[in-house]
Amino acid sequence: MAEQTLLFHDDAMLAHDNGPGHPECADRLRVIRLAVDQGGFEHVRWVAPSAAANEEILVAHTAEHVEMLAGLEGMRSLLDVDTVVSPGSHEAARLAAGAALDAVAALMTGEAANAFAFVRPPGHHACADRAMGFCLFNNIAIAAADAVRRHGCRRVLVIDWDVHHGNGTQDILYERPDVLFISTHQRPLYPDTGAVGEIGAGAGRGYTVNLPLPPGQTDADYLALFRRIVVPIAHSYEPELVLVSAGFDAHARDPLADMRLSAEGFAALLAEVRDIAERHAKGRLALILEGGYDLRSLAHSVNACVAGLAPPRIQPDGSAQMDLSAAHEDLARSHAAHWPCLLP
């Protein structure tokens, strides 16, 4: 049982309806489910998540925000220019948060080797008191905070490789040293946050690591950045649980950004992250779906990552010499005051 990858999904999340032409659509989950089913993976098991209870959501959100969304259940409303609530949205959002919670619980109890929560609406733009950027509840922040509160984790690592900055996750976790948030993202791009100088506050100062990148970054660029900055910081932190905001909109085909990652590139990043989890967190690794709006590349990228979660673990190939850009070195120097592991 513990060698299995649990895949969390519920068709009720298809009922979240953003309207015609919206990039965050139910077909995203449909193509993922079809692709994984056709992949013939022997290590996976589909699981229906439970809906998150209010008290579980409150670890990351204000009571006013939770009450506001509950009050819109069964209704249609436009929360901002691109964030919609439909009659099925509240249940979908509670299931999405519940899937992230259930994934963490399965890892912490040893039920599974790792997990992937296929959820919508996504979560990483949702702030403590505000829905935005297609997101209603912040699924990964809820899961990270719950891992500390309920499961006794002292150090949780959240890596956000979505092409957009996870401003909501940062907002919620900004003063916490028990959750390290590392984000790679294109900048400038929505939501225009995530500058390198945003490093956390109070006890959490240094535990927010933003790595803003210019457009056009390739598989090799991302892998070099991970090996130069993300991996050393993670090894220094020694997380007991690793969570990934797994957005796939940095893919070259995605219509909402300008990066050049491939499905194989995402699998290479996953190998690096899985190695972190194996070394420090007893393999405990959960991916939570965020963005990815070209259906074909989304399906291919997810399948590549599901394959990468299979036993035996594939060791990352560190033999290739990666070209480090001056921009990467500037980022490393910017964070070295809090993470001496980045010093030459």
Secondary structure as UniProt FT lines:
FT   TURN            2..3
FT   STRAND          5..8
FT   HELIX           11..15
FT   TURN            20..21
FT   HELIX           27..38
FT   TURN            39..40
FT   STRAND          44..47
FT   HELIX           54..57
FT   TURN            58..60
FT   HELIX           63..71
FT   TURN            72..74
FT   STRAND          77..80
FT   TURN            81..82
FT   STRAND          83..85
FT   TURN            87..88
FT   HELIX           89..108
FT   TURN            109..110
FT   STRAND          114..117
FT   TURN            124..125
FT   TURN            128..129
FT   TURN            133..134
FT   HELIX           139..149
FT   TURN            150..151
FT   STRAND          156..160
FT   HELIX           167..173
FT   TURN            174..175
FT   STRAND          179..186
FT   TURN            190..191
FT   TURN            196..197
FT   HELIX           202..204
FT   TURN            205..206
FT   STRAND          208..213
FT   TURN            215..216
FT   HELIX           219..225
FT   HELIX           226..230
FT   HELIX           231..237
FT   STRAND          241..246
FT   TURN            249..250
FT   TURN            252..253
FT   TURN            255..256
FT   STRAND          260..261
FT   HELIX           263..280
FT   TURN            282..283
FT   STRAND          285..289
FT   HELIX           295..308
FT   HELIX           326..335
FT   TURN            336..338
FT   HELIX           340..342
//
